[in-house]
Amino acid sequence: MDAGLSVVPAEKSIKEVSVALPSWNLLFEHDEEGKPISGNVESLIEAGSKGYPIKIRIHQPDSTIQVMEAQWLLGVNLSEDFSL
């Protein structure tokens, strides 16, 4: 190795580490027009009102995906088809 660096074997495999990492469940998904695809908005509202962390996943037109944590949640009365 260069500059006196040495290789130290990892104490855990990636599989062991992955099991210990937090997981999440998809509670609600909608299309570009707000029409539900899977889950239900009531589950999302319930999780938010109980203080669970909420993550948002956005599929961009260029095929990239953004994932972020919701910092603020606002309850909005939605019509039955979820259009605003």
C-alpha positions in Angstrom: 0.0 0.0 0.0 1.1 3.6 -0.6 2.0 6.0 2.2 2.1 3.3 4.9 -1.6 2.5 4.6 -2.8 -1.0 5.5 -5.9 -2.9 4.8 -8.1 -3.8 7.8 -10.8 -6.4 7.3 -14.4 -5.2 8.0 -15.9 -6.6 11.1 -19.3 -7.0 9.5 -20.5 -7.9 6.1 -22.8 -5.5 4.1 -25.7 -8.0 4.7 -25.2 -7.7 8.5 -25.1 -3.9 8.3 -28.1 -3.7 6.0 -30.3 -5.7 8.5 -29.5 -3.2 11.2 -30.3 -0.1 9.1 -33.7 1.6 9.5 -36.3 0.6 6.9 -39.4 2.3 5.6 -42.8 1.3 4.2 -44.5 2.8 1.2 -47.8 4.2 2.6 -49.1 6.1 -0.3 -48.1 6.6 -3.9 -49.8 8.7 -6.6 -49.2 9.5 -10.3 -48.4 12.8 -11.8 -52.0 13.9 -11.7 -52.5 12.9 -8.0 -54.4 9.7 -8.7 -53.6 7.0 -6.2 -51.4 4.1 -7.4 -50.9 2.2 -4.2 -51.4 2.5 -0.5 -53.8 5.0 1.0 -53.6 8.5 2.1 -55.2 7.7 5.5 -52.1 5.6 6.4 -49.8 8.5 5.5 -51.9 10.9 7.5 -51.9 8.6 10.5 -48.1 8.0 10.4 -47.5 11.8 10.2 -49.9 12.6 13.0 -48.2 10.0 15.2 -44.8 11.6 14.6 -43.3 9.0 12.4 -40.6 10.4 10.1 -42.0 10.7 6.5 -39.8 10.3 3.5 -40.8 11.6 0.0 -39.6 9.9 -3.2 -39.8 11.9 -6.4 -39.3 10.3 -9.9 -38.0 13.0 -12.2 -38.6 13.1 -16.0 -34.9 12.4 -16.6 -35.2 9.1 -14.8 -33.4 10.3 -11.6 -35.0 9.7 -8.2 -34.9 12.1 -5.3 -35.5 11.0 -1.7 -35.9 13.4 1.1 -37.3 13.7 4.6 -40.4 15.8 5.0 -39.5 18.6 7.4 -43.0 20.1 7.6 -46.3 18.4 7.1 -49.5 20.2 6.4 -52.9 18.6 6.5 -55.1 19.6 3.5 -58.7 18.5 2.8 -58.4 16.6 -0.5 -61.3 15.7 -2.7 -62.1 12.1 -3.2 -59.8 11.8 -6.3 -56.9 13.6 -4.4 -56.7 16.5 -6.8 -56.2 19.8 -5.2 
